[in-house]
Amino acid sequence: MSQFDATVGWQRGAQQFTDNRYRRAHEWVFDGGARVPASSSPLSVPVPLSDPAGVDPEEALVAATSSCHMLWFLSLAAKAGYTVDHYTDRAFGVLGQNSDNQIALTRITLRPQTAFSGTLQPTPEQLAALHHQAHQQCTIAHSLRAEVVLELS
């Protein structure tokens, strides 16, 4: 079993707190040393209490889902002998009410675009199969209650 660590830190400073008008900006620190500015979404808590430059948890979950899919896709494509030159995904998540009437990310849509080089090029069917296999391997997708959808063009 693997364990993944992140440290999330926030400090009140001189701000009031009990009036609920405190800044939500904080920082994520990962075991390799990466530091990521984070905040609540300005869609949930208005600026200046949210920092639009920070990554919000909903964005991070969408990005993690997309990244997991991409990493599996690249691995599977390499094993199949395809040379991937470019991979871009403009993924998005939708907040809505789940079956328990709670606000949740109810759907994450991945829209990967890829470019290959070399003589071995996947057919549309082979490309779809690689994406399907990547989706089946993605631990993040398996961890979510939200529907994760692939839109391939």
URNOR-V682293 format. One record per residue. RES is the residue in three letters. BURIAL is 1 if it has 9 or more other C-alpha atoms within 8 Angstrom, else 0. Layout:
RES:BURIAL / RES:BURIAL
This chain:
MET:0 / SER:0 / GLN:0 / PHE:0 / ASP:0 / ALA:0 / THR:0 / VAL:0 / GLY:0 / TRP:0 / GLN:0 / ARG:1 / GLY:0 / ALA:0 / GLN:0 / GLN:1 / PHE:0 / THR:0 / ASP:0 / ASN:0 / ARG:0 / TYR:1 / ARG:1 / ARG:1 / ALA:1 / HIS:1 / GLU:1 / TRP:1 / VAL:1 / PHE:1 / ASP:0 / GLY:0 / GLY:0 / ALA:0 / ARG:0 / VAL:1 / PRO:1 / ALA:1 / SER:1 / SER:1 / SER:1 / PRO:1 / LEU:0 / SER:0 / VAL:1 / PRO:1 / VAL:0 / PRO:0 / LEU:1 / SER:1 / ASP:1 / PRO:1 / ALA:0 / GLY:1 / VAL:1 / ASP:1 / PRO:1 / GLU:1 / GLU:1 / ALA:1 / LEU:0 / VAL:1 / ALA:1 / ALA:1 / THR:1 / SER:1 / SER:0 / CYS:1 / HIS:1 / MET:1 / LEU:0 / TRP:1 / PHE:1 / LEU:1 / SER:0 / LEU:1 / ALA:1 / ALA:1 / LYS:0 / ALA:0 / GLY:0 / TYR:1 / THR:1 / VAL:1 / ASP:0 / HIS:0 / TYR:1 / THR:0 / ASP:1 / ARG:0 / ALA:1 / PHE:0 / GLY:1 / VAL:0 / LEU:1 / GLY:1 / GLN:1 / ASN:1 / SER:0 / ASP:0 / ASN:0 / GLN:0 / ILE:0 / ALA:1 / LEU:1 / THR:1 / ARG:1 / ILE:1 / THR:1 / LEU:1 / ARG:1 / PRO:1 / GLN:1 / THR:1 / ALA:0 / PHE:1 / SER:1 / GLY:0 / THR:0 / LEU:0 / GLN:0 / PRO:0 / THR:0 / PRO:0 / GLU:0 / GLN:0 / LEU:1 / ALA:1 / ALA:0 / LEU:1 / HIS:1 / HIS:0 / GLN:1 / ALA:1 / HIS:1 / GLN:0 / GLN:0 / CYS:1 / THR:0 / ILE:1 / ALA:1 / HIS:0 / SER:0 / LEU:0 / ARG:0 / ALA:1 / GLU:0 / VAL:1 / VAL:0 / LEU:0 / GLU:0 / LEU:0 / SER:0
